[in-house]
Amino acid sequence: MLTFSNPFSLQLLRRLHHHPISPVNPDHLLRVCTVLYQQQNSTESRFTSKLVSCEFELTHEFFLQVCNKFPYSWRPVYRFFLYTESQPGFKHTTVSTNKMLDVVGKSRNIDLFWELLNDVARRRLVNDKTFVIALRILGGARELKKCVEFFHLMNSNGCEYKLGTLNNVVEAMCKCKLVEEAKFVVFKLREFVRPDGVTYKWLVGGYCDKGDLVEASKIWNLMEDEGFEPDMDAVEKMMEAFFKVNQYGEALRLFETMRFKRMDELGVSTYGLVIRWLCKKGMMAQAHEVFEEMRQRGVRVDNSTLGHIVYGLMTRRRVREAYQVVEGIEEPDLSVYHGLMKGLLRLRRASEATQVFREMLRRGCEPNMHTYIMLLQGHLGRRGRKGSDPLVNFDTIFVGGMVKAGKSREATKYVERVMNRGMEVPRFDYNKFLYYFSNEEGVCMFEEVAKKLREVGLFDLADILESYGQKMATRDRRKNRSPTAADTED
């Protein structure tokens, strides 16, 4: 007997039972989408006759696929929607109407969007996602009155005011940087839906992300005045916002308040946040004090926090202590090695940072793109390097590589900027450089470059580029490896 611990699983099964997902014929889909595009401005009779001649099977999945083909074009999707309305036996669901609303909203046809919202409200084809789509589009278009009116419209059509729905909407709007619009909706609906701590939490976070600490503080004070205690997510948002604008005093005062009133709620996330910013500022005495408190309380110290401590020690030139911290870690990960390498590069000890890189590889810690970019910048500088030897002229390597990769226009632009170095020194884009050669062809190129670099004694740089080439080769081979081969190796 099947049992479902999650009620959503049961709902999903019921929905699939009523509307099973059937495969869409790609030829039929292409034919219909071609007609929709070519005939989108035709008369209704011609438009309908062309669609009927396509002879396709209309299903919910087919409608969704058509919407996916026109993500920012409302006319083909809307006209196809009207056509489906006239087809017997086909009824839209909240999934299909939400998809259509999303397309119409993204195309910024607000009048049609509002008309469709009224239509789905009358049909009661509404769920929380409909609210999110509606408020995100209307808020982005600064239709603030319609944002509030939408809630009243839903209520008049049987979808009552709910705090959970409001919180979902506020969360989505704040994540889309529409915190001002979210605040307007919350305050205009106060008579009908009383905001709670969760509502205020999202507003505080939204203003912090925007960098508006004045408004964030006002919401924070209002939340406390109404008897809601800020949860730790809101506390961390406020602290990080203070740190970002260099108001360390305010951030640490808030941290001290939490230590005094809610010590039991302080965990690895809060401690890690404070330690990270203290280390960035070079305030190692305070960071050490927080770190010791963390250990005494039995809070697990993660490698990310230790990596920030290592970097902080390096910035204060306490290199021996930084190495002692690293040696005391049983299983250092990438964040620890990054902290050590970044600190060494800041001290202009690029060769030593490369030695750490080799040790990291030896211990089986996999580097990422940031590792290579950081090391290349340490050896070559942020603006690239014009070597005295033609073999290691980095500009030549980069331009030649771009031309070989078919990027002649980018190569020309780069050469033009290089020629004007007296007026403007270009910043070399290591990310783009590595991206162009993240394939099997790049492996050969990096091997050749590594040989040339070793010929002129640049062994550290050679090892970095050769390692990147090997990493890309391994990645491509993993992608192309058949499942049978993978099973055999295991």
SVG drawing of the C-alpha trace seen along z (x, -y; Angstrom):
<svg xmlns="http://www.w3.org/2000/svg" viewBox="-17 -59 81 62">
<polyline fill="none" stroke="black" stroke-width="0.4" points="0.0,0.0 1.3,-3.4 1.5,-6.2 2.4,-9.8 4.1,-11.7 3.9,-14.9 0.4,-16.1 1.8,-18.0 2.8,-14.6 -0.8,-13.4 -2.1,-16.7 0.5,-16.3 -0.5,-12.7 -4.2,-13.7 -3.4,-16.6 -1.4,-14.2 -4.2,-11.7 -6.6,-14.3 -4.1,-16.0 -1.4,-13.4 1.7,-14.8 1.7,-13.4 4.7,-13.8 4.5,-16.6 5.2,-16.0 8.0,-18.4 7.0,-18.6 3.4,-19.6 4.8,-22.1 7.0,-23.7 4.2,-23.8 1.8,-25.5 4.4,-28.0 5.2,-28.9 1.6,-29.6 1.2,-31.6 4.2,-33.8 3.3,-34.3 -0.5,-34.8 -0.5,-36.7 -1.9,-39.8 -4.3,-38.0 -8.1,-38.0 -9.7,-35.6 -11.1,-33.4 -7.7,-33.1 -5.9,-32.5 -8.3,-29.7 -8.3,-28.0 -4.5,-27.9 -4.4,-26.4 -7.0,-23.8 -5.0,-22.8 -2.0,-21.9 -3.9,-18.9 -2.3,-18.7 -3.3,-17.2 -4.2,-20.0 -3.1,-19.1 -2.1,-21.1 1.5,-20.2 1.3,-21.4 -0.1,-24.7 2.7,-25.2 5.3,-24.3 3.8,-27.0 4.1,-29.5 7.8,-28.5 8.4,-29.3 7.2,-32.9 8.4,-33.9 8.2,-37.7 5.6,-37.9 2.0,-38.2 0.2,-38.2 0.8,-34.6 0.2,-33.2 -2.9,-35.2 -4.4,-34.4 -3.7,-30.7 -5.3,-31.0 -8.5,-32.4 -8.4,-29.5 -8.1,-26.9 -11.1,-28.4 -13.3,-27.5 -12.1,-23.9 -14.6,-21.4 -13.2,-19.2 -10.3,-21.4 -10.2,-23.4 -7.5,-25.5 -5.9,-25.0 -4.1,-27.3 -0.8,-26.0 -1.7,-27.0 -3.3,-30.4 -0.3,-31.3 2.0,-30.5 0.0,-32.7 -0.1,-35.5 3.7,-35.3 4.2,-35.7 1.8,-38.6 3.2,-40.3 6.8,-40.0 5.8,-41.6 4.6,-44.6 1.1,-44.7 -0.4,-45.8 -3.9,-46.5 -4.3,-43.0 -2.6,-41.6 -5.2,-43.3 -8.0,-42.1 -6.8,-38.5 -6.3,-38.8 -10.0,-39.8 -10.9,-36.8 -9.0,-34.2 -10.4,-35.7 -14.0,-35.2 -13.1,-31.6 -11.3,-31.1 -8.2,-29.7 -6.0,-31.3 -3.3,-30.1 -0.4,-31.6 1.7,-31.7 -0.9,-33.8 -0.6,-36.4 3.2,-36.3 3.1,-36.8 0.5,-39.5 2.2,-41.6 5.7,-41.1 4.5,-42.4 2.2,-45.2 4.8,-46.3 7.5,-46.4 5.2,-48.6 4.6,-50.8 0.9,-50.1 0.6,-50.4 -3.1,-50.9 -3.7,-47.8 -1.4,-45.8 -3.7,-46.6 -6.9,-46.3 -5.9,-42.8 -6.2,-41.5 -9.6,-43.1 -10.6,-41.6 -9.5,-38.1 -11.4,-38.5 -14.6,-39.5 -14.3,-36.3 -14.0,-33.9 -10.2,-34.0 -10.1,-35.5 -7.3,-37.7 -4.6,-35.4 -1.5,-36.3 0.5,-33.4 -0.4,-34.7 0.7,-38.2 4.0,-37.0 4.7,-34.9 4.0,-38.0 6.2,-40.3 9.0,-37.7 8.9,-37.5 8.7,-41.3 11.6,-41.9 13.8,-39.3 13.0,-41.2 14.1,-44.5 10.6,-45.8 10.7,-46.4 9.2,-49.9 6.2,-48.5 6.0,-45.6 5.9,-48.1 3.1,-50.1 1.0,-46.9 1.6,-45.8 0.6,-49.2 -2.4,-49.6 -3.8,-46.2 -3.2,-46.6 -7.0,-46.8 -7.6,-43.5 -4.4,-41.5 -2.3,-42.3 1.4,-41.9 3.5,-39.6 7.2,-39.1 7.7,-37.2 6.3,-40.1 8.6,-42.6 11.5,-40.2 11.2,-40.3 10.8,-44.1 13.9,-44.5 15.9,-42.2 14.7,-43.9 15.8,-47.4 19.1,-45.9 19.7,-44.4 18.9,-47.8 21.3,-49.5 18.7,-51.7 19.5,-51.4 17.3,-54.3 14.1,-52.6 15.3,-49.2 15.8,-50.7 12.3,-52.2 10.7,-48.8 12.9,-47.2 11.6,-49.7 8.0,-49.3 8.3,-45.5 9.6,-45.7 6.9,-48.3 4.2,-45.8 5.7,-43.1 7.4,-41.0 10.9,-39.7 13.2,-39.8 14.4,-36.3 18.1,-35.6 17.8,-36.0 16.7,-39.6 19.4,-40.2 22.1,-38.9 20.7,-41.0 20.9,-44.1 24.4,-43.3 25.7,-42.6 24.2,-45.8 26.0,-47.8 29.2,-46.1 28.9,-46.8 28.6,-50.5 31.5,-50.5 29.4,-51.1 31.2,-48.5 30.2,-50.1 26.4,-49.7 26.9,-46.1 28.8,-45.2 26.3,-46.9 23.6,-44.8 25.7,-41.7 26.3,-42.6 22.5,-43.1 21.9,-39.5 24.7,-38.2 23.0,-39.8 19.4,-39.0 19.4,-35.9 22.7,-34.1 21.1,-30.7 20.0,-31.6 23.5,-32.5 24.9,-29.9 27.6,-29.2 25.9,-31.5 25.9,-34.6 29.4,-34.0 30.8,-33.3 29.3,-36.5 30.9,-38.7 34.2,-36.9 34.4,-37.3 33.9,-41.1 36.2,-41.6 38.9,-39.7 38.3,-41.8 38.8,-44.9 41.9,-43.5 40.3,-43.6 42.0,-40.3 41.7,-40.8 37.9,-41.1 37.7,-38.3 39.8,-36.0 37.5,-36.9 34.4,-36.0 36.1,-32.8 37.0,-31.7 33.4,-32.4 32.2,-30.3 34.4,-27.4 33.6,-27.6 29.9,-27.4 30.4,-24.3 29.3,-25.9 30.8,-23.9 33.5,-25.9 33.2,-25.4 36.0,-25.7 34.6,-28.8 35.0,-30.7 38.6,-29.3 39.4,-30.4 38.4,-34.0 40.6,-33.8 43.5,-32.6 43.1,-35.5 42.7,-38.0 46.0,-36.8 47.7,-37.1 46.5,-40.7 48.2,-41.5 51.4,-39.8 51.0,-37.1 52.0,-34.4 53.3,-31.8 50.0,-31.9 48.0,-31.5 50.0,-28.4 49.5,-27.0 45.7,-27.4 45.7,-25.6 47.9,-22.8 45.5,-22.3 42.5,-21.7 42.0,-17.9 40.3,-18.3 40.9,-21.7 38.6,-22.5 38.7,-25.1 37.7,-28.0 40.7,-27.5 43.2,-27.2 41.6,-30.3 42.0,-32.3 45.7,-31.3 46.4,-31.9 44.6,-35.2 46.5,-36.4 49.9,-35.3 49.0,-37.1 48.1,-40.2 51.6,-40.1 53.0,-39.7 54.2,-36.1 52.8,-34.6 55.3,-31.8 54.4,-30.7 50.7,-30.8 51.4,-28.5 53.1,-26.1 50.0,-26.1 48.0,-25.4 50.2,-22.4 49.7,-21.1 45.9,-21.5 45.9,-19.4 48.1,-16.8 45.6,-16.4 42.7,-16.0 41.0,-19.4 39.4,-20.4 40.0,-24.0 37.4,-26.1 37.5,-28.9 38.1,-31.5 41.2,-29.7 42.8,-30.0 41.8,-33.6 43.1,-34.6 46.5,-32.9 46.8,-34.3 46.1,-37.8 48.7,-37.3 51.4,-36.3 50.4,-38.6 48.6,-41.5 45.0,-42.5 45.7,-44.2 47.7,-41.3 51.4,-41.3 53.5,-42.1 56.5,-39.9 60.0,-40.8 60.3,-37.4 58.0,-37.0 57.2,-33.4 55.5,-34.7 53.9,-37.8 50.5,-37.3 48.8,-39.8 50.0,-37.8 48.8,-34.5 45.4,-35.9 44.8,-37.7 46.0,-34.7 43.8,-32.4 40.7,-34.6 41.4,-34.7 41.8,-30.9 38.5,-30.6 36.7,-32.7 36.5,-35.8 38.3,-38.2 36.1,-41.1 36.9,-40.8 40.6,-40.4 40.5,-43.6 38.9,-45.6 41.5,-44.3 44.4,-45.2 43.0,-48.7 42.9,-49.2 46.4,-47.9 47.7,-50.3 46.3,-53.2 47.8,-52.1 49.3,-55.5 45.8,-56.8 43.9,-53.8 45.4,-50.5 42.9,-47.7 41.9,-45.3 42.6,-41.8 39.6,-39.5 41.0,-36.3 37.5,-34.8 36.8,-35.2 40.3,-33.9 39.8,-30.7 36.2,-30.3 37.3,-30.4 39.6,-27.4 37.4,-25.3 37.4,-22.5 39.5,-19.7 41.2,-22.1 42.2,-24.3 44.1,-21.4 46.6,-21.3 46.9,-25.1 47.6,-25.1 50.2,-22.3 52.0,-24.3 51.9,-27.5 53.2,-25.6 56.2,-24.3 57.1,-27.8 56.7,-29.2 59.0,-26.5 61.6,-27.3 61.9,-30.8 61.8,-29.7 58.2,-30.6 57.4,-27.2 54.7,-28.5 52.6,-30.0 53.2,-26.9 51.8,-24.6 48.7,-26.8 47.8,-26.8 48.6,-23.2 46.5,-22.2 43.6,-24.1 44.0,-22.4 44.0,-19.0 40.9,-19.9 39.0,-20.9 40.1,-17.7 38.9,-15.6 35.6,-17.5 35.0,-17.0 35.8,-13.3 33.5,-12.9 30.7,-14.5 31.3,-12.3 31.9,-9.1 29.2,-6.5 27.2,-5.2 28.6,-1.7 32.1,-2.9 31.4,-4.7 29.9,-1.6 32.9,0.5 35.3,-1.9 33.3,-1.8"/>
</svg>
